[in-house]
Amino acid sequence: MTGPLLELDHVTKRFGRVVIAEELSFAVGAGDTVGIVGPNGAGKTSLFGLISGDLAPGAGHVRFAGRDITRLDSAARCRLGIGRTYQVPRPFTDMTVFENVLVAAQQGGGLRRKASYAAAASALERTGMVSEANTPAGRLGLLARKRLEIARALATGPQLLLLDEVAGGLTDPEVTVLVDIVRGINTEGVAVIWIEHVVRALTSLVDRLTCLYGGEFIGDGTPAEVFANPRVREVYLGSDVDASTIETLEVDAATTETPEDADAATAETLEVGAPTTETPEDADAATTETLEKEETQ
């Protein structure tokens, strides 16, 4: 395939006077790793909605694998190869881990019989969930739920995986486990776009970082370049970010593992903000619109 895997072409979305996206143009190639940061209410989850089909743009075009998918709904986009996770995992708690992933393979990926079972088993293996396949999802701890959320997305057979704050609420060792899982998925050729407040998770994985603010991209480049951008430092990290913090980010971006010797002040700076309310998978259109409004406030 020539050209980008995903392309947003001057995409605009507003809810009344609230601007979600203002003529956003954005391209991601096959196998790329891209991180997205920004303060709460910047429109990050709404951006995922525009990519996945949960939200329809008011103007502009969304293209995937060379095809204009602007008018396709989320189910159609999922079957084309766009998988996503949500900020708060909401599995079917009375079903086993395997059954949860099987539903994703069948309903999201459109697979049947042996093909769906094979996809579910593969997704569990890739996320380290095989030993918990027969465990009811309601009994899982937070890390296991996060891994199940990724497994459900993988079972649909994505070429592009959208991760929405999957590291939120995890300990440092758990974040490392999650980064290793995502790295393995990317090594298989799956492109990854990852929204995250736990910045050290991003800087240990992604090659490119963008900062979203007020429905616009205000920074785009390597993690070190983006965090050295004065406007990004002002609106996201805070105006009091000093040279030592930027140096820590540069080191973090240049390694494949999370630094363990960062001091408490740096860690606090990196974990800016808190996860916002996600758009539930089963929310109707009215609820989705309300939640997206809340995110921008």
Secondary structure, DSSP 8 states (H G I E B T S, - for coil): --S-SEEEEEEEEEETTEEEEEEEEEEE-TT-EEEEE--TTSSHHHHHHHHHTSS--SEEEEEETTEE-TT--HHHHHHHTEEE--SS----TTSBHHHHHHHIIIIIT---HHHHHHHHHHHHHHTT-GGGTTSBGGG--HHHHHHHHHHHHHTT--SEEEEESTTTT--HHHHHHHHHHHHHHHHTT-EEEEE-SBHHHHHTT-SEEEEEETTEEEEEESHHHHHH-HHHIIIII-TT--HHHHHHHHHHHHSSS--S---HHHHHHHB-S-------TT--HHHHHHHHHHHH-
